[in-house]
Amino acid sequence: MKLRFTPRATEDIFDIANYFSSRNEEAGQRVRAAIYECLQTILLFPHSGRPQKLGQVRKFVTPRYKYLIYYLAEDSADEIVVLNVKHPAREREHQDMESSRLGD
């Protein structure tokens, strides 16, 4: 599978890394590396992310820093499209399928 980033996802990762790097260069590198490590997991297991209400969007949570990676697993195109990367404290565009069943 190929990995493709939307311009927004690229900007998100850049902004996250810069936020940490401005305080501590090594911290910025660690956070960016953690996100890219999770992207490698998504490439190996494209349907491992939690399905969201909207379309075929899935969410994968980075274990250490808890960033939310929203993506599409396009099997027919043999690619993963990373839509955006968000901190959980920020407003989310997508909601888990399970939340809708619970009335959230």
Secondary structure as a PSIPRED ss2 file (coil, helix, strand):
# PSIPRED VFORMAT (PSIPRED V4.0)

   1 M C   1.000  0.000  0.000
   2 K E   0.000  0.000  1.000
   3 L E   0.000  0.000  1.000
   4 R E   0.000  0.000  1.000
   5 F E   0.000  0.000  1.000
   6 T C   1.000  0.000  0.000
   7 P H   0.000  1.000  0.000
   8 R H   0.000  1.000  0.000
   9 A H   0.000  1.000  0.000
  10 T H   0.000  1.000  0.000
  11 E H   0.000  1.000  0.000
  12 D H   0.000  1.000  0.000
  13 I H   0.000  1.000  0.000
  14 F H   0.000  1.000  0.000
  15 D H   0.000  1.000  0.000
  16 I H   0.000  1.000  0.000
  17 A H   0.000  1.000  0.000
  18 N H   0.000  1.000  0.000
  19 Y H   0.000  1.000  0.000
  20 F H   0.000  1.000  0.000
  21 S H   0.000  1.000  0.000
  22 S C   1.000  0.000  0.000
  23 R C   1.000  0.000  0.000
  24 N C   1.000  0.000  0.000
  25 E H   0.000  1.000  0.000
  26 E H   0.000  1.000  0.000
  27 A H   0.000  1.000  0.000
  28 G H   0.000  1.000  0.000
  29 Q H   0.000  1.000  0.000
  30 R H   0.000  1.000  0.000
  31 V H   0.000  1.000  0.000
  32 R H   0.000  1.000  0.000
  33 A H   0.000  1.000  0.000
  34 A H   0.000  1.000  0.000
  35 I H   0.000  1.000  0.000
  36 Y H   0.000  1.000  0.000
  37 E H   0.000  1.000  0.000
  38 C H   0.000  1.000  0.000
  39 L H   0.000  1.000  0.000
  40 Q H   0.000  1.000  0.000
  41 T H   0.000  1.000  0.000
  42 I H   0.000  1.000  0.000
  43 L H   0.000  1.000  0.000
  44 L H   0.000  1.000  0.000
  45 F C   1.000  0.000  0.000
  46 P C   1.000  0.000  0.000
  47 H C   1.000  0.000  0.000
  48 S C   1.000  0.000  0.000
  49 G C   1.000  0.000  0.000
  50 R E   0.000  0.000  1.000
  51 P E   0.000  0.000  1.000
  52 Q E   0.000  0.000  1.000
  53 K C   1.000  0.000  0.000
  54 L C   1.000  0.000  0.000
  55 G C   1.000  0.000  0.000
  56 Q C   1.000  0.000  0.000
  57 V E   0.000  0.000  1.000
  58 R E   0.000  0.000  1.000
  59 K E   0.000  0.000  1.000
  60 F E   0.000  0.000  1.000
  61 V E   0.000  0.000  1.000
  62 T C   1.000  0.000  0.000
  63 P C   1.000  0.000  0.000
  64 R C   1.000  0.000  0.000
  65 Y C   1.000  0.000  0.000
  66 K C   1.000  0.000  0.000
  67 Y C   1.000  0.000  0.000
  68 L E   0.000  0.000  1.000
  69 I E   0.000  0.000  1.000
  70 Y E   0.000  0.000  1.000
  71 Y E   0.000  0.000  1.000
  72 L E   0.000  0.000  1.000
  73 A E   0.000  0.000  1.000
  74 E E   0.000  0.000  1.000
  75 D C   1.000  0.000  0.000
  76 S C   1.000  0.000  0.000
  77 A C   1.000  0.000  0.000
  78 D C   1.000  0.000  0.000
  79 E E   0.000  0.000  1.000
  80 I E   0.000  0.000  1.000
  81 V E   0.000  0.000  1.000
  82 V E   0.000  0.000  1.000
  83 L E   0.000  0.000  1.000
  84 N E   0.000  0.000  1.000
  85 V E   0.000  0.000  1.000
  86 K E   0.000  0.000  1.000
  87 H C   1.000  0.000  0.000
  88 P C   1.000  0.000  0.000
  89 A C   1.000  0.000  0.000
  90 R C   1.000  0.000  0.000
  91 E C   1.000  0.000  0.000
  92 R C   1.000  0.000  0.000
  93 E C   1.000  0.000  0.000
  94 H C   1.000  0.000  0.000
  95 Q C   1.000  0.000  0.000
  96 D E   0.000  0.000  1.000
  97 M H   0.000  1.000  0.000
  98 E H   0.000  1.000  0.000
  99 S H   0.000  1.000  0.000
 100 S H   0.000  1.000  0.000
 101 R H   0.000  1.000  0.000
 102 L H   0.000  1.000  0.000
 103 G C   1.000  0.000  0.000
 104 D C   1.000  0.000  0.000
